[in-house]
């Protein structure tokens, strides 16, 4: 948030994730975070998250915003605009 790579973060959890890792089914308690950013900043945000995360392969996905309230979308753009 301090780097303005996202305008907002919503944290959900704890949740239980069950997945395959190193040929075994693993279940762990995790937290999920939804970050709101612009298409232009997705790559930089992804790199920042990967560097900070403890997992070798963290779940980082981008879901495009096809439409929404123009005022809210403008707020996201404005809050991340000051990012160099």
PDB file of N, CA, C and O in Angstrom:
ATOM      1  N   UNK A   1       0.825  -1.181   0.000  1.00  0.00           N
ATOM      2  CA  UNK A   1       0.000   0.000   0.000  1.00  0.00           C
ATOM      3  C   UNK A   1       0.877   1.256   0.000  1.00  0.00           C
ATOM      4  O   UNK A   1       0.560   2.239  -0.670  1.00  0.00           O
ATOM      5  N   UNK A   2       1.969   1.219   0.746  1.00  0.00           N
ATOM      6  CA  UNK A   2       2.824   2.402   0.845  1.00  0.00           C
ATOM      7  C   UNK A   2       3.407   2.800  -0.508  1.00  0.00           C
ATOM      8  O   UNK A   2       3.648   3.982  -0.753  1.00  0.00           O
ATOM      9  N   UNK A   3       3.637   1.827  -1.387  1.00  0.00           N
ATOM     10  CA  UNK A   3       4.202   2.104  -2.705  1.00  0.00           C
ATOM     11  C   UNK A   3       3.150   2.510  -3.732  1.00  0.00           C
ATOM     12  O   UNK A   3       3.476   2.792  -4.886  1.00  0.00           O
ATOM     13  N   UNK A   4       1.897   2.540  -3.314  1.00  0.00           N
ATOM     14  CA  UNK A   4       0.769   2.893  -4.188  1.00  0.00           C
ATOM     15  C   UNK A   4       0.660   1.989  -5.421  1.00  0.00           C
ATOM     16  O   UNK A   4       0.241   2.426  -6.493  1.00  0.00           O
ATOM     17  N   UNK A   5       1.044   0.732  -5.247  1.00  0.00           N
ATOM     18  CA  UNK A   5       0.840  -0.237  -6.310  1.00  0.00           C
ATOM     19  C   UNK A   5      -0.602  -0.729  -6.328  1.00  0.00           C
ATOM     20  O   UNK A   5      -1.040  -1.341  -7.302  1.00  0.00           O
ATOM     21  N   UNK A   6      -1.337  -0.464  -5.255  1.00  0.00           N
ATOM     22  CA  UNK A   6      -2.758  -0.783  -5.161  1.00  0.00           C
ATOM     23  C   UNK A   6      -3.451   0.337  -4.398  1.00  0.00           C
ATOM     24  O   UNK A   6      -2.862   0.971  -3.522  1.00  0.00           O
ATOM     25  N   UNK A   7      -4.702   0.566  -4.743  1.00  0.00           N
ATOM     26  CA  UNK A   7      -5.480   1.602  -4.068  1.00  0.00           C
ATOM     27  C   UNK A   7      -6.165   1.074  -2.814  1.00  0.00           C
ATOM     28  O   UNK A   7      -6.482   1.839  -1.904  1.00  0.00           O
ATOM     29  N   UNK A   8      -6.393  -0.242  -2.769  1.00  0.00           N
ATOM     30  CA  UNK A   8      -7.150  -0.834  -1.671  1.00  0.00           C
ATOM     31  C   UNK A   8      -6.750  -2.292  -1.519  1.00  0.00           C
ATOM     32  O   UNK A   8      -6.426  -2.959  -2.502  1.00  0.00           O
ATOM     33  N   UNK A   9      -6.773  -2.785  -0.289  1.00  0.00           N
ATOM     34  CA  UNK A   9      -6.533  -4.203  -0.008  1.00  0.00           C
ATOM     35  C   UNK A   9      -7.627  -4.699   0.925  1.00  0.00           C
ATOM     36  O   UNK A   9      -7.929  -4.067   1.938  1.00  0.00           O
ATOM     37  N   UNK A  10      -8.210  -5.822   0.577  1.00  0.00           N
ATOM     38  CA  UNK A  10      -9.191  -6.468   1.440  1.00  0.00           C
ATOM     39  C   UNK A  10      -8.645  -7.839   1.813  1.00  0.00           C
ATOM     40  O   UNK A  10      -8.272  -8.620   0.938  1.00  0.00           O
ATOM     41  N   UNK A  11      -8.598  -8.133   3.112  1.00  0.00           N
ATOM     42  CA  UNK A  11      -8.024  -9.385   3.595  1.00  0.00           C
ATOM     43  C   UNK A  11      -9.145 -10.271   4.131  1.00  0.00           C
ATOM     44  O   UNK A  11      -9.979  -9.828   4.921  1.00  0.00           O
ATOM     45  N   UNK A  12      -9.152 -11.525   3.691  1.00  0.00           N
ATOM     46  CA  UNK A  12     -10.162 -12.501   4.092  1.00  0.00           C
ATOM     47  C   UNK A  12      -9.474 -13.677   4.767  1.00  0.00           C
ATOM     48  O   UNK A  12      -8.433 -14.142   4.303  1.00  0.00           O
ATOM     49  N   UNK A  13     -10.046 -14.152   5.848  1.00  0.00           N
ATOM     50  CA  UNK A  13      -9.476 -15.342   6.452  1.00  0.00           C
ATOM     51  C   UNK A  13      -9.652 -15.358   7.950  1.00  0.00           C
ATOM     52  O   UNK A  13     -10.240 -14.445   8.531  1.00  0.00           O
ATOM     53  N   UNK A  14      -9.154 -16.372   8.553  1.00  0.00           N
ATOM     54  CA  UNK A  14      -8.373 -17.434   7.913  1.00  0.00           C
ATOM     55  C   UNK A  14      -9.269 -18.363   7.085  1.00  0.00           C
ATOM     56  O   UNK A  14     -10.453 -18.539   7.372  1.00  0.00           O
ATOM     57  N   UNK A  15      -8.665 -18.945   6.055  1.00  0.00           N
ATOM     58  CA  UNK A  15      -9.317 -19.933   5.211  1.00  0.00           C
ATOM     59  C   UNK A  15      -8.432 -21.176   5.182  1.00  0.00           C
ATOM     60  O   UNK A  15      -7.230 -21.098   5.438  1.00  0.00           O
ATOM     61  N   UNK A  16      -9.025 -22.305   4.874  1.00  0.00           N
ATOM     62  CA  UNK A  16      -8.249 -23.530   4.723  1.00  0.00           C
ATOM     63  C   UNK A  16      -8.071 -23.804   3.239  1.00  0.00           C
ATOM     64  O   UNK A  16      -9.045 -23.888   2.491  1.00  0.00           O
ATOM     65  N   UNK A  17      -6.840 -23.941   2.828  1.00  0.00           N
ATOM     66  CA  UNK A  17      -6.526 -24.277   1.439  1.00  0.00           C
ATOM     67  C   UNK A  17      -5.988 -25.698   1.390  1.00  0.00           C
ATOM     68  O   UNK A  17      -5.136 -26.082   2.191  1.00  0.00           O
ATOM     69  N   UNK A  18      -6.494 -26.468   0.445  1.00  0.00           N
ATOM     70  CA  UNK A  18      -6.024 -27.827   0.225  1.00  0.00           C
ATOM     71  C   UNK A  18      -5.546 -27.913  -1.209  1.00  0.00           C
ATOM     72  O   UNK A  18      -6.277 -27.571  -2.138  1.00  0.00           O
ATOM     73  N   UNK A  19      -4.309 -28.374  -1.389  1.00  0.00           N
ATOM     74  CA  UNK A  19      -3.710 -28.378  -2.723  1.00  0.00           C
ATOM     75  C   UNK A  19      -2.592 -29.406  -2.797  1.00  0.00           C
ATOM     76  O   UNK A  19      -2.104 -29.908  -1.785  1.00  0.00           O
ATOM     77  N   UNK A  20      -2.203 -29.702  -4.036  1.00  0.00           N
ATOM     78  CA  UNK A  20      -1.072 -30.582  -4.265  1.00  0.00           C
ATOM     79  C   UNK A  20       0.212 -29.779  -4.158  1.00  0.00           C
ATOM     80  O   UNK A  20       0.327 -28.709  -4.756  1.00  0.00           O
ATOM     81  N   UNK A  21       1.189 -30.291  -3.396  1.00  0.00           N
ATOM     82  CA  UNK A  21       2.508 -29.675  -3.311  1.00  0.00           C
ATOM     83  C   UNK A  21       3.528 -30.782  -3.096  1.00  0.00           C
ATOM     84  O   UNK A  21       3.421 -31.561  -2.149  1.00  0.00           O
ATOM     85  N   UNK A  22       4.504 -30.848  -3.965  1.00  0.00           N
ATOM     86  CA  UNK A  22       5.571 -31.847  -3.896  1.00  0.00           C
ATOM     87  C   UNK A  22       5.001 -33.258  -3.777  1.00  0.00           C
ATOM     88  O   UNK A  22       5.396 -34.033  -2.906  1.00  0.00           O
ATOM     89  N   UNK A  23       4.061 -33.572  -4.673  1.00  0.00           N
ATOM     90  CA  UNK A  23       3.448 -34.893  -4.796  1.00  0.00           C
ATOM     91  C   UNK A  23       2.634 -35.334  -3.589  1.00  0.00           C
ATOM     92  O   UNK A  23       2.410 -36.529  -3.399  1.00  0.00           O
ATOM     93  N   UNK A  24       2.187 -34.382  -2.768  1.00  0.00           N
ATOM     94  CA  UNK A  24       1.337 -34.706  -1.624  1.00  0.00           C
ATOM     95  C   UNK A  24       0.194 -33.705  -1.538  1.00  0.00           C
ATOM     96  O   UNK A  24       0.334 -32.547  -1.932  1.00  0.00           O
ATOM     97  N   UNK A  25      -0.936 -34.166  -1.019  1.00  0.00           N
ATOM     98  CA  UNK A  25      -2.044 -33.262  -0.744  1.00  0.00           C
ATOM     99  C   UNK A  25      -1.746 -32.570   0.580  1.00  0.00           C
ATOM    100  O   UNK A  25      -1.476 -33.224   1.588  1.00  0.00           O
ATOM    101  N   UNK A  26      -1.799 -31.241   0.565  1.00  0.00           N
ATOM    102  CA  UNK A  26      -1.468 -30.436   1.729  1.00  0.00           C
ATOM    103  C   UNK A  26      -2.653 -29.555   2.096  1.00  0.00           C
ATOM    104  O   UNK A  26      -3.309 -29.010   1.209  1.00  0.00           O
ATOM    105  N   UNK A  27      -2.938 -29.405   3.376  1.00  0.00           N
ATOM    106  CA  UNK A  27      -3.961 -28.473   3.851  1.00  0.00           C
ATOM    107  C   UNK A  27      -3.315 -27.517   4.837  1.00  0.00           C
ATOM    108  O   UNK A  27      -2.652 -27.939   5.785  1.00  0.00           O
ATOM    109  N   UNK A  28      -3.512 -26.231   4.610  1.00  0.00           N
ATOM    110  CA  UNK A  28      -2.939 -25.222   5.486  1.00  0.00           C
ATOM    111  C   UNK A  28      -3.945 -24.095   5.709  1.00  0.00           C
ATOM    112  O   UNK A  28      -4.859 -23.890   4.911  1.00  0.00           O
ATOM    113  N   UNK A  29      -3.756 -23.372   6.808  1.00  0.00           N
ATOM    114  CA  UNK A  29      -4.542 -22.170   7.072  1.00  0.00           C
ATOM    115  C   UNK A  29      -3.849 -21.002   6.384  1.00  0.00           C
ATOM    116  O   UNK A  29      -2.648 -20.791   6.555  1.00  0.00           O
ATOM    117  N   UNK A  30      -4.606 -20.257   5.613  1.00  0.00           N
ATOM    118  CA  UNK A  30      -4.056 -19.127   4.875  1.00  0.00           C
ATOM    119  C   UNK A  30      -4.991 -17.929   4.978  1.00  0.00           C
ATOM    120  O   UNK A  30      -6.096 -18.020   5.513  1.00  0.00           O
ATOM    121  N   UNK A  31      -4.524 -16.821   4.458  1.00  0.00           N
ATOM    122  CA  UNK A  31      -5.307 -15.596   4.334  1.00  0.00           C
ATOM    123  C   UNK A  31      -5.321 -15.223   2.867  1.00  0.00           C
ATOM    124  O   UNK A  31      -4.325 -15.414   2.169  1.00  0.00           O
ATOM    125  N   UNK A  32      -6.426 -14.696   2.394  1.00  0.00           N
ATOM    126  CA  UNK A  32      -6.546 -14.265   1.007  1.00  0.00           C
ATOM    127  C   UNK A  32      -6.632 -12.746   0.981  1.00  0.00           C
ATOM    128  O   UNK A  32      -7.268 -12.134   1.839  1.00  0.00           O
ATOM    129  N   UNK A  33      -5.995 -12.155   0.002  1.00  0.00           N
ATOM    130  CA  UNK A  33      -5.959 -10.703  -0.091  1.00  0.00           C
ATOM    131  C   UNK A  33      -6.366 -10.282  -1.501  1.00  0.00           C
ATOM    132  O   UNK A  33      -5.787 -10.746  -2.483  1.00  0.00           O
ATOM    133  N   UNK A  34      -7.359  -9.408  -1.597  1.00  0.00           N
ATOM    134  CA  UNK A  34      -7.816  -8.859  -2.866  1.00  0.00           C
ATOM    135  C   UNK A  34      -7.280  -7.436  -2.968  1.00  0.00           C
ATOM    136  O   UNK A  34      -7.620  -6.573  -2.159  1.00  0.00           O
ATOM    137  N   UNK A  35      -6.437  -7.204  -3.974  1.00  0.00           N
ATOM    138  CA  UNK A  35      -5.816  -5.889  -4.166  1.00  0.00           C
ATOM    139  C   UNK A  35      -6.403  -5.233  -5.397  1.00  0.00           C
ATOM    140  O   UNK A  35      -6.516  -5.864  -6.448  1.00  0.00           O
ATOM    141  N   UNK A  36      -6.778  -3.969  -5.275  1.00  0.00           N
ATOM    142  CA  UNK A  36      -7.360  -3.238  -6.393  1.00  0.00           C
ATOM    143  C   UNK A  36      -6.305  -2.311  -6.986  1.00  0.00           C
ATOM    144  O   UNK A  36      -5.781  -1.424  -6.312  1.00  0.00           O
ATOM    145  N   UNK A  37      -6.008  -2.539  -8.266  1.00  0.00           N
ATOM    146  CA  UNK A  37      -4.980  -1.767  -8.944  1.00  0.00           C
ATOM    147  C   UNK A  37      -5.377  -1.549 -10.393  1.00  0.00           C
ATOM    148  O   UNK A  37      -6.470  -1.933 -10.809  1.00  0.00           O
ATOM    149  N   UNK A  38      -4.503  -0.943 -11.149  1.00  0.00           N
ATOM    150  CA  UNK A  38      -4.744  -0.733 -12.572  1.00  0.00           C
ATOM    151  C   UNK A  38      -4.017  -1.790 -13.382  1.00  0.00           C
ATOM    152  O   UNK A  38      -3.075  -2.421 -12.902  1.00  0.00           O
ATOM    153  N   UNK A  39      -4.463  -1.975 -14.612  1.00  0.00           N
ATOM    154  CA  UNK A  39      -3.807  -2.931 -15.506  1.00  0.00           C
ATOM    155  C   UNK A  39      -2.326  -2.585 -15.663  1.00  0.00           C
ATOM    156  O   UNK A  39      -1.482  -3.478 -15.738  1.00  0.00           O
ATOM    157  N   UNK A  40      -2.014  -1.296 -15.713  1.00  0.00           N
ATOM    158  CA  UNK A  40      -0.633  -0.850 -15.918  1.00  0.00           C
ATOM    159  C   UNK A  40       0.295  -1.246 -14.769  1.00  0.00           C
ATOM    160  O   UNK A  40       1.504  -1.363 -14.965  1.00  0.00           O
ATOM    161  N   UNK A  41      -0.261  -1.453 -13.575  1.00  0.00           N
ATOM    162  CA  UNK A  41       0.565  -1.754 -12.400  1.00  0.00           C
ATOM    163  C   UNK A  41       0.575  -3.227 -12.004  1.00  0.00           C
ATOM    164  O   UNK A  41       1.257  -3.597 -11.048  1.00  0.00           O
ATOM    165  N   UNK A  42      -0.162  -4.069 -12.714  1.00  0.00           N
ATOM    166  CA  UNK A  42      -0.265  -5.483 -12.327  1.00  0.00           C
ATOM    167  C   UNK A  42       1.104  -6.148 -12.267  1.00  0.00           C
ATOM    168  O   UNK A  42       1.403  -6.846 -11.298  1.00  0.00           O
ATOM    169  N   UNK A  43       1.930  -5.948 -13.270  1.00  0.00           N
ATOM    170  CA  UNK A  43       3.249  -6.616 -13.295  1.00  0.00           C
ATOM    171  C   UNK A  43       4.105  -6.173 -12.112  1.00  0.00           C
ATOM    172  O   UNK A  43       4.724  -7.014 -11.461  1.00  0.00           O
ATOM    173  N   UNK A  44       4.155  -4.884 -11.821  1.00  0.00           N
ATOM    174  CA  UNK A  44       4.968  -4.395 -10.697  1.00  0.00           C
ATOM    175  C   UNK A  44       4.412  -4.881  -9.365  1.00  0.00           C
ATOM    176  O   UNK A  44       5.176  -5.233  -8.466  1.00  0.00           O
ATOM    177  N   UNK A  45       3.092  -4.903  -9.232  1.00  0.00           N
ATOM    178  CA  UNK A  45       2.480  -5.404  -8.005  1.00  0.00           C
ATOM    179  C   UNK A  45       2.789  -6.886  -7.831  1.00  0.00           C
ATOM    180  O   UNK A  45       3.101  -7.326  -6.725  1.00  0.00           O
ATOM    181  N   UNK A  46       2.707  -7.656  -8.908  1.00  0.00           N
ATOM    182  CA  UNK A  46       3.028  -9.081  -8.861  1.00  0.00           C
ATOM    183  C   UNK A  46       4.467  -9.303  -8.421  1.00  0.00           C
ATOM    184  O   UNK A  46       4.729 -10.152  -7.570  1.00  0.00           O
ATOM    185  N   UNK A  47       5.390  -8.557  -8.984  1.00  0.00           N
ATOM    186  CA  UNK A  47       6.803  -8.685  -8.600  1.00  0.00           C
ATOM    187  C   UNK A  47       7.000  -8.354  -7.124  1.00  0.00           C
ATOM    188  O   UNK A  47       7.739  -9.046  -6.424  1.00  0.00           O
ATOM    189  N   UNK A  48       6.351  -7.314  -6.658  1.00  0.00           N
ATOM    190  CA  UNK A  48       6.468  -6.915  -5.249  1.00  0.00           C
ATOM    191  C   UNK A  48       5.916  -7.997  -4.324  1.00  0.00           C
ATOM    192  O   UNK A  48       6.526  -8.312  -3.303  1.00  0.00           O
ATOM    193  N   UNK A  49       4.769  -8.563  -4.677  1.00  0.00           N
ATOM    194  CA  UNK A  49       4.175  -9.633  -3.863  1.00  0.00           C
ATOM    195  C   UNK A  49       5.062 -10.870  -3.850  1.00  0.00           C
ATOM    196  O   UNK A  49       5.266 -11.481  -2.801  1.00  0.00           O
ATOM    197  N   UNK A  50       5.587 -11.239  -5.013  1.00  0.00           N
ATOM    198  CA  UNK A  50       6.448 -12.421  -5.092  1.00  0.00           C
ATOM    199  C   UNK A  50       7.681 -12.256  -4.212  1.00  0.00           C
ATOM    200  O   UNK A  50       8.083 -13.196  -3.527  1.00  0.00           O
ATOM    201  N   UNK A  51       8.278 -11.080  -4.224  1.00  0.00           N
ATOM    202  CA  UNK A  51       9.464 -10.825  -3.399  1.00  0.00           C
ATOM    203  C   UNK A  51       9.149 -10.924  -1.904  1.00  0.00           C
ATOM    204  O   UNK A  51       9.982 -11.389  -1.127  1.00  0.00           O
ATOM    205  N   UNK A  52       7.965 -10.494  -1.503  1.00  0.00           N
ATOM    206  CA  UNK A  52       7.610 -10.448  -0.083  1.00  0.00           C
ATOM    207  C   UNK A  52       7.040 -11.764   0.441  1.00  0.00           C
ATOM    208  O   UNK A  52       7.068 -12.004   1.648  1.00  0.00           O
ATOM    209  N   UNK A  53       6.529 -12.610  -0.432  1.00  0.00           N
ATOM    210  CA  UNK A  53       5.816 -13.813   0.003  1.00  0.00           C
ATOM    211  C   UNK A  53       6.785 -14.914   0.424  1.00  0.00           C
ATOM    212  O   UNK A  53       7.890 -15.025  -0.105  1.00  0.00           O
ATOM    213  N   UNK A  54       6.346 -15.724   1.387  1.00  0.00           N
ATOM    214  CA  UNK A  54       7.178 -16.831   1.868  1.00  0.00           C
ATOM    215  C   UNK A  54       7.030 -18.091   1.012  1.00  0.00           C
ATOM    216  O   UNK A  54       7.893 -18.968   1.055  1.00  0.00           O
ATOM    217  N   UNK A  55       5.948 -18.192   0.238  1.00  0.00           N
ATOM    218  CA  UNK A  55       5.744 -19.374  -0.590  1.00  0.00           C
ATOM    219  C   UNK A  55       6.641 -19.324  -1.819  1.00  0.00           C
ATOM    220  O   UNK A  55       6.932 -18.247  -2.339  1.00  0.00           O
ATOM    221  N   UNK A  56       7.081 -20.501  -2.285  1.00  0.00           N
ATOM    222  CA  UNK A  56       7.851 -20.586  -3.528  1.00  0.00           C
ATOM    223  C   UNK A  56       6.970 -20.237  -4.728  1.00  0.00           C
ATOM    224  O   UNK A  56       7.436 -19.648  -5.703  1.00  0.00           O
ATOM    225  N   UNK A  57       5.688 -20.608  -4.642  1.00  0.00           N
ATOM    226  CA  UNK A  57       4.734 -20.333  -5.722  1.00  0.00           C
ATOM    227  C   UNK A  57       3.452 -19.752  -5.110  1.00  0.00           C
ATOM    228  O   UNK A  57       2.460 -20.466  -4.961  1.00  0.00           O
ATOM    229  N   UNK A  58       3.469 -18.477  -4.760  1.00  0.00           N
ATOM    230  CA  UNK A  58       2.251 -17.887  -4.188  1.00  0.00           C
ATOM    231  C   UNK A  58       1.169 -17.737  -5.246  1.00  0.00           C
ATOM    232  O   UNK A  58       1.463 -17.563  -6.429  1.00  0.00           O
ATOM    233  N   UNK A  59      -0.078 -17.804  -4.813  1.00  0.00           N
ATOM    234  CA  UNK A  59      -1.196 -17.586  -5.746  1.00  0.00           C
ATOM    235  C   UNK A  59      -1.343 -16.087  -5.988  1.00  0.00           C
ATOM    236  O   UNK A  59      -1.807 -15.341  -5.125  1.00  0.00           O
ATOM    237  N   UNK A  60      -0.940 -15.674  -7.166  1.00  0.00           N
ATOM    238  CA  UNK A  60      -1.096 -14.283  -7.581  1.00  0.00           C
ATOM    239  C   UNK A  60      -1.775 -14.323  -8.937  1.00  0.00           C
ATOM    240  O   UNK A  60      -1.179 -14.758  -9.922  1.00  0.00           O
ATOM    241  N   UNK A  61      -3.016 -13.871  -8.991  1.00  0.00           N
ATOM    242  CA  UNK A  61      -3.759 -13.858 -10.244  1.00  0.00           C
ATOM    243  C   UNK A  61      -4.355 -12.469 -10.448  1.00  0.00           C
ATOM    244  O   UNK A  61      -4.601 -11.735  -9.490  1.00  0.00           O
ATOM    245  N   UNK A  62      -4.578 -12.128 -11.701  1.00  0.00           N
ATOM    246  CA  UNK A  62      -5.197 -10.852 -12.032  1.00  0.00           C
ATOM    247  C   UNK A  62      -6.551 -11.123 -12.686  1.00  0.00           C
ATOM    248  O   UNK A  62      -6.661 -11.920 -13.618  1.00  0.00           O
ATOM    249  N   UNK A  63      -7.557 -10.454 -12.185  1.00  0.00           N
ATOM    250  CA  UNK A  63      -8.904 -10.562 -12.733  1.00  0.00           C
ATOM    251  C   UNK A  63      -9.258  -9.183 -13.297  1.00  0.00           C
ATOM    252  O   UNK A  63      -9.351  -8.211 -12.547  1.00  0.00           O
ATOM    253  N   UNK A  64      -9.453  -9.098 -14.614  1.00  0.00           N
ATOM    254  CA  UNK A  64      -9.726  -7.783 -15.195  1.00  0.00           C
ATOM    255  C   UNK A  64     -11.078  -7.221 -14.756  1.00  0.00           C
ATOM    256  O   UNK A  64     -12.034  -7.966 -14.538  1.00  0.00           O
ATOM    257  N   UNK A  65     -11.137  -5.926 -14.636  1.00  0.00           N
ATOM    258  CA  UNK A  65     -12.387  -5.233 -14.348  1.00  0.00           C
ATOM    259  C   UNK A  65     -12.984  -4.837 -15.692  1.00  0.00           C
ATOM    260  O   UNK A  65     -12.455  -3.956 -16.371  1.00  0.00           O
ATOM    261  N   UNK A  66     -14.078  -5.477 -16.080  1.00  0.00           N
ATOM    262  CA  UNK A  66     -14.717  -5.175 -17.355  1.00  0.00           C
ATOM    263  C   UNK A  66     -15.567  -3.921 -17.293  1.00  0.00           C
ATOM    264  O   UNK A  66     -15.699  -3.201 -18.283  1.00  0.00           O
ATOM    265  N   UNK A  67     -16.140  -3.663 -16.134  1.00  0.00           N
ATOM    266  CA  UNK A  67     -17.025  -2.521 -15.990  1.00  0.00           C
ATOM    267  C   UNK A  67     -17.208  -2.253 -14.508  1.00  0.00           C
ATOM    268  O   UNK A  67     -16.873  -3.095 -13.675  1.00  0.00           O
ATOM    269  N   UNK A  68     -17.727  -1.110 -14.183  1.00  0.00           N
ATOM    270  CA  UNK A  68     -17.975  -0.770 -12.790  1.00  0.00           C
ATOM    271  C   UNK A  68     -18.361   0.684 -12.663  1.00  0.00           C
ATOM    272  O   UNK A  68     -18.470   1.402 -13.657  1.00  0.00           O
ATOM    273  N   UNK A  69     -18.562   1.104 -11.456  1.00  0.00           N
ATOM    274  CA  UNK A  69     -18.916   2.497 -11.186  1.00  0.00           C
ATOM    275  C   UNK A  69     -17.746   3.392 -11.587  1.00  0.00           C
ATOM    276  O   UNK A  69     -16.630   3.216 -11.098  1.00  0.00           O
ATOM    277  N   UNK A  70     -17.998   4.344 -12.468  1.00  0.00           N
ATOM    278  CA  UNK A  70     -16.939   5.207 -12.996  1.00  0.00           C
ATOM    279  C   UNK A  70     -16.228   5.984 -11.884  1.00  0.00           C
ATOM    280  O   UNK A  70     -15.018   6.202 -11.958  1.00  0.00           O
ATOM    281  N   UNK A  71     -16.957   6.391 -10.881  1.00  0.00           N
ATOM    282  CA  UNK A  71     -16.344   7.138  -9.783  1.00  0.00           C
ATOM    283  C   UNK A  71     -15.364   6.266  -9.015  1.00  0.00           C
ATOM    284  O   UNK A  71     -14.264   6.706  -8.681  1.00  0.00           O
ATOM    285  N   UNK A  72     -15.763   5.023  -8.734  1.00  0.00           N
ATOM    286  CA  UNK A  72     -14.881   4.101  -8.016  1.00  0.00           C
ATOM    287  C   UNK A  72     -13.649   3.753  -8.845  1.00  0.00           C
ATOM    288  O   UNK A  72     -12.530   3.755  -8.332  1.00  0.00           O
ATOM    289  N   UNK A  73     -13.852   3.459 -10.112  1.00  0.00           N
ATOM    290  CA  UNK A  73     -12.723   3.122 -10.978  1.00  0.00           C
ATOM    291  C   UNK A  73     -11.773   4.309 -11.114  1.00  0.00           C
ATOM    292  O   UNK A  73     -10.557   4.129 -11.182  1.00  0.00           O
ATOM    293  N   UNK A  74     -12.323   5.511 -11.153  1.00  0.00           N
ATOM    294  CA  UNK A  74     -11.492   6.715 -11.176  1.00  0.00           C
ATOM    295  C   UNK A  74     -10.702   6.875  -9.895  1.00  0.00           C
ATOM    296  O   UNK A  74      -9.566   7.347  -9.915  1.00  0.00           O
ATOM    297  N   UNK A  75     -11.304   6.479  -8.771  1.00  0.00           N
ATOM    298  CA  UNK A  75     -10.602   6.544  -7.482  1.00  0.00           C
ATOM    299  C   UNK A  75      -9.392   5.603  -7.494  1.00  0.00           C
ATOM    300  O   UNK A  75      -8.311   5.983  -7.045  1.00  0.00           O
ATOM    301  N   UNK A  76      -9.565   4.387  -8.001  1.00  0.00           N
ATOM    302  CA  UNK A  76      -8.434   3.452  -8.089  1.00  0.00           C
ATOM    303  C   UNK A  76      -7.327   4.070  -8.935  1.00  0.00           C
ATOM    304  O   UNK A  76      -6.161   4.061  -8.541  1.00  0.00           O
ATOM    305  N   UNK A  77      -7.686   4.596 -10.079  1.00  0.00           N
ATOM    306  CA  UNK A  77      -6.710   5.231 -10.969  1.00  0.00           C
ATOM    307  C   UNK A  77      -6.005   6.394 -10.264  1.00  0.00           C
ATOM    308  O   UNK A  77      -4.785   6.532 -10.355  1.00  0.00           O
ATOM    309  N   UNK A  78      -6.761   7.212  -9.576  1.00  0.00           N
ATOM    310  CA  UNK A  78      -6.181   8.371  -8.897  1.00  0.00           C
ATOM    311  C   UNK A  78      -5.256   8.001  -7.756  1.00  0.00           C
ATOM    312  O   UNK A  78      -4.217   8.634  -7.566  1.00  0.00           O
ATOM    313  N   UNK A  79      -5.625   6.981  -6.995  1.00  0.00           N
ATOM    314  CA  UNK A  79      -4.812   6.586  -5.843  1.00  0.00           C
ATOM    315  C   UNK A  79      -3.526   5.878  -6.233  1.00  0.00           C
ATOM    316  O   UNK A  79      -2.585   5.830  -5.441  1.00  0.00           O
ATOM    317  N   UNK A  80      -3.469   5.336  -7.427  1.00  0.00           N
ATOM    318  CA  UNK A  80      -2.257   4.670  -7.885  1.00  0.00           C
ATOM    319  C   UNK A  80      -1.478   5.540  -8.872  1.00  0.00           C
ATOM    320  O   UNK A  80      -0.355   5.193  -9.239  1.00  0.00           O
ATOM    321  N   UNK A  81      -2.045   6.650  -9.304  1.00  0.00           N
ATOM    322  CA  UNK A  81      -1.417   7.508 -10.316  1.00  0.00           C
ATOM    323  C   UNK A  81      -0.099   8.083  -9.844  1.00  0.00           C
ATOM    324  O   UNK A  81       0.817   8.256 -10.647  1.00  0.00           O
ATOM    325  N   UNK A  82       0.019   8.381  -8.573  1.00  0.00           N
ATOM    326  CA  UNK A  82       1.252   8.992  -8.080  1.00  0.00           C
ATOM    327  C   UNK A  82       2.414   8.002  -7.999  1.00  0.00           C
ATOM    328  O   UNK A  82       3.504   8.356  -7.549  1.00  0.00           O
ATOM    329  N   UNK A  83       2.179   6.756  -8.435  1.00  0.00           N
ATOM    330  CA  UNK A  83       3.238   5.763  -8.472  1.00  0.00           C
ATOM    331  C   UNK A  83       4.146   6.072  -9.655  1.00  0.00           C
ATOM    332  O   UNK A  83       3.665   6.167 -10.784  1.00  0.00           O
ATOM    333  N   UNK A  84       5.449   6.231  -9.425  1.00  0.00           N
ATOM    334  CA  UNK A  84       6.362   6.562 -10.525  1.00  0.00           C
ATOM    335  C   UNK A  84       6.501   5.451 -11.550  1.00  0.00           C
ATOM    336  O   UNK A  84       7.237   5.599 -12.525  1.00  0.00           O
TER     337      UNK A  84
END
